[in-house]
Amino acid sequence: MTRKIDIFDTTLRDGEQSPGASMTREDKVAIARQLVRLKVDVIEAGFPASSPGDFESVRAVAEAVGESAVVCALSRAIDSDIQAAADALSSAKRPRIQTGIGVSSLHLQNKLGISEAECLDRVRASVSFAKKLCSDVQFYAEDAARADREFLARACEAALDAGASVINIPDTTGYSLPEEFGALIAYLFEHVRGIESATVAVHCHNDLGLATALSLAGVAAGATQVECTVNGLGERAGNASLEEVVMGIALHGEDLDAHTDIDTREILRASRMVASTTGIRVQANKAIVGANAFAHSSGIHQDGVLKARETYEIINPETVGAAQSNIVLTARSGHAALSHRLEELGFEFDEETLDTIYQKFLELADRKREVYDEDLESLVGEMGRAAHALYTLRGLQVSTGFPLTPTVTLTLADEAGEEHTVATTGDGPINAAYAAVNKIIQVENELLEFDIQAATRGTDALGEVTVRIAGPEGRVFTGRGTDPDIIVSSVKAYLDALNRLLVSQRV
């Protein structure tokens, strides 16, 4: 038997810190349920002290997950933060509080303005307080990779003495090389009293494109928990990618003396869900989950794969869910078939909501010959966004062509149900439609990005549009919209982004 490596997923916390990747409470619960299907060991659900919304999201995720995984909440080494984390986790079956502080001289001097002695006092005090509120406490030593090793060891020892059961060693800036990061983990095992009875975690960022390599180097040196995100989502260049770490361990388990309990067949579904929810697409050549991960265009490669897949593929696509056969639903499919498929996709709804989804499904099925898993995921996402919108689309009429001037008549309903109708022109139909939206919703913003994808194959595929806008203070908001009509989905995406901007202004 090899060592069991815990997979700590922080998509809902660190991943959400990607600009424009904010998720609603319902988004987080849906992703958490998929993480349970993936069989991750720990779900970091959020940072409760950061906002009331994050507090409620952590509570909702804890209730949804139940016994299936540890639910962790982040806090700084501040009593009020730790108390908020404990309160948000009050209903969790397996709660964990993560608290910590910067330990590098850069953080001590420039950010915190404290001495090493003061830092150690705060480590002891914060972990001790957290331990009174929760039996499972994780300590993170922020910027550990650039800290003085001897001081880092003292900080870890202080946390263990105060009751921490997990010690998290982050390369917060992704600065290290794999060999030196592995050596750091090995050093701590040799110099921290009591560390052999604790879980040692690594949390690596991807600023140099080395997050996966750093994480695996940590595992090789003795770490038994890896912190990562689906699709490598996260601050700046992102975090270690869950799918890369898991498959790296799977293929090199003997060399690393390691294994995970992840159900790898759920990897691609998790990837698609996170990409669709956040609007942050996966690059085509992304390892494991990219569109080209198992594609072969070179004649030499094609010939080799046709003769023996292993010549050019180190992973069987079916292992990560890339060759799953979709159950095809049509307008003739019944309520039970739709309910069963939604459950298999990880969605849970009450009867009333399911009835509403079924009606939307029938409308879609009448417009498409076949409805695929991706269509259902888009449909559920669209309904979730509409349920919390301040402005909703009630009508859209477009006149365009060459050499005509594109003209749009648009009707939106506000949260009070009052309808507003305007007509505008533009350089193109989408430009005209966005001008109409702006005429009704007069809020300052700048369109930063516009992206169109087909949800499934075929000319009748749903068009998925993702937009990013910057609000008055430069904050980025992501909007998504899906519809068989690409202009309609474009308007829905823009409305979604504007609704998020407007909601943020009310907080």
Secondary structure, 3 states (H helix, E strand, C coil): CCEECEEEECCCCCHHHCCCCCCCHHHHHHHHHHHHHHCCCEEEEECHHHCHHHHHHHHHHHHHHCCCCEEEEEEECCHHHHHHHHHHCCCCCCEEEEEEEECCHHHHHHHHCCCHHHHHHHHHHHHHHHHHHCCCEEEEEECHHHCCHHHHHHHHHHHHHCCCCEEEEEECCCCCCHHHHHHHHHHHHHHCCCHHHCEEEEEEECCCCCHHHHHHHHHHCCCCEEEEEHHHCCCCCCECEHHHHHHHHHHCHHHHCEECCCCHHHHHHHHHHHHHHHCCCCCCCCCCCCCCCCCCCCHHHHHHHHHCHHHCCCCCHHHHCCCCCCCCECCCCCHHHHHHHHHHCCCCCCHHHHHHHHHHHHHHHHHCCCECHHHHHHHHHHHHHHHCCCCEEEEEEEECCCCCCCEEEEEEECCCCCEEEEEEECCCHHHHHHHHHHHHCCCCCEEEEEEEEECCCCCCCCEEEEEEEECCCCCEEEEEEEECCHHHHHHHHHHHHHHHHHHHHHC
